[in-house]
Amino acid sequence: MKTLSLQQAQSLPIWRQPIALLVVMAAAMPLAFSTWNALLNNFVIEAAAFDGSDIGWLQSVREIPGFLAVGVIAIIIFMREQVLGLVSLIMLGVAVAVTAYFPTFQGLLATTLISSIGFHYYETVNQSLQLQWIDKAKAPQVLGWIVAVGSGASLLAYGILVMGWERFGWSYEVVYLAGGGATVLLAIICFLLYPQFESPNPQTKKMVLRRRYWLYYALQFMSGARRQIFVVFAAFMMVERFGFEVHEVTALFLANYLANMVFAPLMGRFVQTYGERRALTVEYTGLICIFVAYGALYFADWGALAWGVAIAAGLYILDHLFFALAFALKTYFQKIADPADIAPTAAVAFTINHIAAVFLPAALGYLWLTSPAGVFLLAAGFASISLVLALLIPRHPAPGRETIFALRFTAAPAE
């Protein structure tokens, strides 16, 4: 397969350039993952009789490959990042396609583990390629548009599911096959249509842990802990507490991604204009309020009231919107990193992000059985720690100016 530098790739038609490949991959991944995610809570309850503890264990197993994402560093010694990303998409798609044929606790653990390897290795490589291929000056805006494209693909998957689930009586088998198969098809098309793109800076092919990246590592760790509570228990609450059916859960996801399609480019512009510190401060402040409100749904027993459902659904959508600002963490790292560190640090960061994710869902699954409100209040605590850490980011981060403490020793633009 032909290999081109990024400069040579500029002579290609727009639809065959590196950014276009990132966009197609961003559309391919959610077709499988969003289908799996939309059906998961209903499928595990209806087909495998899961309780809060079971879903906690399933999600913990799902996060093991994320914890082992550092293994990407060894793989890219023998395989190009671009190829590894597409192979990972195929693995994700195939595992999702066969999920409904294994409706047991053990079967779901196996298919979830395989799909998770594909998902986490794709995400690790994808983050690395984005930061290598997208110009720093344009990164927040371009990443905002890529988030919007991914949301559009999820919107398509959810929209079809909402329309077809009740109207045509689709089964879990049909939907999982369609979603996973679409991802596999797009990944194969990417193999055939796009040349190999050579990044301008050769990547270090060994583990990289640098003291000056400590704030980035800390923010990644807290992000992983906080995200797991939302991903695992917020949607599970909608089914267990409020009795949402498949088409209702999917409609909720549909609203999430429609909002992301509209607001993600605007968020990219916000990050580009006001900087990562302010963007992350807004995100974490909003998440603290939302998690406290989730807890209040249980403390005040608002869920017993008709409007409690509307409150929970609204909070879920707002939660997704604030999480969309998380790409500011990527651009913060892009600004402070040695260009050769991007690929290995992306792998290390994914592992750090998933340290808490491996044990937290299973542990909190037991807490959920006695105090669901406690789970969400713990998430508010994690968001509070993230907020304090975000305030340590300089207004203009750069190598040598990774935190506000470095500004004492380095000439830098005014805060």
N, C-alpha and C positions, 0 to 999 in steps of 0.2 A: 504494500500500500504506500502511496506517495506521501512523503513527509515535507511539510512546508513550515517556514518560520512565520511568526505572526506578521512580520512586515510583508512577506510574499503573499500571505493569505488575503491582504487588502485588495489584491487584484482579482480575487474570486467574486462571483456574484454574491450579493448580500446574504442570500439564503444559504450559502455554503461557507460563510466565514465563521470564525470561532464563537463569536457571540451568538450567532444563530444556532450553533450546535448546543450551547448552554441552554438556550431557550427551548429547543426541542426536548432535551433531556429533562428540563424542568417541567415540561408538559407530560412526559412519559411516566415519570415516577408516581405522581399522584393518582393516575388511573388505576394502578394496582393498590397502592397504599390507602388511598381514600376509600376505595371499595371495601377493603379489609376493615378499615377503621369504622366505617358507617354501619357495617353489619355485626361487628364483633360483639357488642354487649348483648344484643338480642339473640345472636346465634349461640353464645356460650350459655345463656340462661335457658333458652328454649331447647337446644339440642344436647347440652352437656350438664344442665342443672347446676351451673356455677353459683357460688356465693362470694362474698367479699374477699374471703381468704383465697379462694381458687383464682379469682381474677388478679389478685396481688401476686401470686406465684407465677401466673402466666406472663404478667408484665415484667416481672423480675428476670425470667428466662429470656424474654424478648430483648432485654437490655444487656445481656452478657456479651453479644458481639460488639456492642458499642464500647463496652469496657475493654475489649480486645482489639479495638480499632487501630491501636499502635502497630498491629501486625501488618498494616498496609505498608509500613516502611520497608519491611522485608520483601513484600511482593513486588513493589515498584523497582527493586533491583533487577528483576527479570521481566517485568511487564510494564508497559507504558501506562501512565495514569489514565489516559483517555480510554484505552482498551479495558483496563480494570473497571472503570466506571460503567461501561456498557455491559460487560460480563455480569457485573453486580445487578444491574437493572434486569437482566434476563433471569437471574437467580430469584430475585424478588417476584417477578411476574409469574414464574412457574410455580413457586410455592403458594402464592395467593390463589392461583387458578385451581389448585387441588384441595384447598382448605376444607371445603364442605364435605369432602369424602372421608374425613377423619374426625367425626363428631364425638370424640372422647377426650378426657383430660390429657391422656398420654399422646393421642394423635395431634391435638391442638398444640401441645408443647413442641412436638417435632416440626410441624409445618411452620409454626411461629418462629422457631429458632432459625430455620433455613431462610425464611423470608427476611428475618432480621439481619442475618449476615449480609444479604444482598442490599438491604436498605441502608445499614450503617456504613458499609464499605463504599457504597455509592455516595452517600452524604459526605464522607470524609474526603474522597477524591474530588467531588463536585466543588466543595468549599475551596480546596487547594487550587483547582483550575480557575475558578472565578477570580481569586485574588491574584493569580499569575497572568491571566489573559485580559482583565479589565483594568484600564488606566485608573490610577488613584484619584485623579481629579473628577472622574465620571462615576466612580464606583458606587456611591450611595444612590444616585439616580438610576443607574443601570440595574443594581441589585433590587431596587424597588420595583422596577418593571418586571424583572425575573420572578419576584414573589407574586406579582399580579398574574403572570402567565401560569404559574403553578396553581394559583387559586382558580384561574379560569378552567384549568383541566379538572380540578376537583369539582368545580361548579358543574361542568359537563357531566361528570360521572354521577354526581348526586342528583342532578336534574333528571337524567334518564332513569335513575333508580326510583325517584319519587313518583314519576309518571307511570313507570311500568310495574312497580311492586303490587299495587292494588288493582290497577286497571287490567293488567295482563296476567296477574297471578304468578309472577316469576318466583322461582325457587332459589334457595341459597346457592345451589350448584350452578345454575345458569349465570347468576350475577358474578360469582367469584371467577368462573371461567372467562367471562367477557372482560372483566376488569384486568385480571392478570394477563390474559392473552393480548390485550391491547398494548400493555407495557412491553411485552416480549416483541411484538411486531415493530413498534417504534424503535426499540433498541437495535434490532436487525437492520432496519432502514438506515439508521445512523452509521452502522458499520459499513454499509454499502455506498452511501452517498458522500461521506465526509472524509477528506484526507487526514493524516495524522499531523497535528499541529505541534511545533517545537516551541516551547516556552523560552523567553529570552535569557533566563537565568537558570543554569543547571541546578537541580535540587540536591541538597544533602541527603544521602541515602543511609542515614543512621539516626538514632534517637537524639533529639535536641531538647535539652532543658536548660534554659538560660535564666539567670537570676533576674535580669531586667524585664522579663515577661511575667513576673510573679502576679501582678494585678490581673492580667489577662487570664492566667490560670485560675485565680481565685474566683473571678467572675464566671468562668466556665463551670467550676464546681458548683457554685450556688445556683446557676441557671439549670443544671441537670437535676439537682435536688428539687427545686421549685417546680420545674416543668413536669416531673413525674407525677406529682400530686394532681396537677390539672389533667394531664393526659389520661391517667388511670381512673381517677375517682370523680371528676366532674361529669363526664358522660355517663359513667356507671350510675351516678346519682339520678340522672334524668330518667333512666330506665327503672331502677329499683325504687326510688322514692316517689317519682311522679308518674310511673307507668307508661312512659313513652313507647310507642310501637316503632317498627322499623322505618316506616315512611315518615313518622314524626321526628325521629332522631335524624334522619337524612335531611329532612326539610330544615332542621336547625343547622346542620352542617352547611347546607346550601346557602342559608342566610350569612353564615360566617364567611364563606369564600366570596360571595357577592360583595360583601363589605370590604374584604381584602383586595379584591380586584379594583375597587374604586379608590381606596385609601392608601394602598401600598406605594404607588408612585408619588403620592403627596407626602408620605412619610419619608421616602427617599430624598425628596426635595428639602424636607425639614432637617434631616441629618446633614445634608450638604450645606445648608445655610447656617444652622445653629450649632452643629458639631455633635459628636458622640456623647459627650457628658450630659448635655441637656436632654438629648433624646432618651438615653437610658434612665435619667432621673424621672422623666415623664412616665416611662414604661413601668418602673418599679413602684412609683407612687400610686399609679393606677391599679397595679396588681395587689398592693397591700389593701386598698379599699375593697377590691372585688373579693379577695379571699375572706376578709372579715365579714362581708355581706353574705358569702356562702355559709359561713359558720352561723350567722344570725338566722338563716333559714331553718336551722335545727333548734337553736336555743329558744327562739320565739315561736317555734312551730308554725311559721308562716306557710309551710308546705301543705298544711291542712286546709288552707284557704285557696279559693279558685285563682286569685291573683298571685299566689305564691308561685305558680307555674310560670306565669309571665315574667316575674322577677328573676327566677332562675334562668329562664331562656335568655333574657336580656343580659344578665351577668355573663353567661356563657359566650355570647357574641362579643361583648366588650373585652372579655378575657383574650379571645383570639386576636382582636385588633391590637391590643397592647403587646401581645407576643410577636406581632409582625414587625415591631420596632427592633427586634433582637438582631437584625442584620447590622445594626450599628456596632455591635461587638466585633463583627467581621472587619468592618472598615477601620475600627480602632486598631486591631492587630495589623492590618495591611500598612497602616501609617507608621507603626513602630518597628516593624519586622525587618530583618535582613532578608532581601529577596530570596536567597538560597534556603532560608529556614521555613518557607511557607508550607511545603508538602509535609515534612516531618512534624512540624508544629501542629498542623491540622490534625494529624493522626494522634499526637500526644494530647491535644486539646479535647478530642472526642473521647479518649480514654478517661481523662480527668472529669469531663462532663458526665460520664456514666459510672463513676465510682459509687455515688449515692444511689444511682438508678438500679444497681444490681440488687441491693438489699432493701432499699426503702419501700418499694411497692409491697413486697411480701410482709415486711414488718408492719407497715401501716394498714395492711389488710386486716390484721388482728385488731388494731386500734379502731378500725372502721366498724367492727362488729359491736363495739361498746360505745364509741363516741365519734360519729362522723364529723361533728362540729370541730372536734379536737384536731382532726386531720387538716381541715382548712385553716384553722388558726395557726397550726405549725407552718403551713405554707406562707401565711402572712409574715411570720417571723423570718423565714428564709428571704422573702422579698425585702424585708427591712434591712437585713444584712447586705443584700445586693445593692440597695440604695446607698448605704454608707460607702461601699466600695466604689460605686460609680462616681461619687463626688471626689474621688482621688484622681480621676482622669483629667489631664490638662485640657484647656480649651483648644489648644493646637498640638496634639500629640505627634511625636516624631522620634526617631532613634536618638537616645540620650535624653528625651523628655517624655518618658513613659508614664510618669506619675507627677502629681503636683509637687512632691518632695524633690524631684530632680530639678525643678525650676530654680531652686536655691543655688544650684551650682552651674546652671546652663542659661545663657541668654535666650530668652523666648519672648514671643508676643505677649502682650498684657493679657491677664486672665479676663 
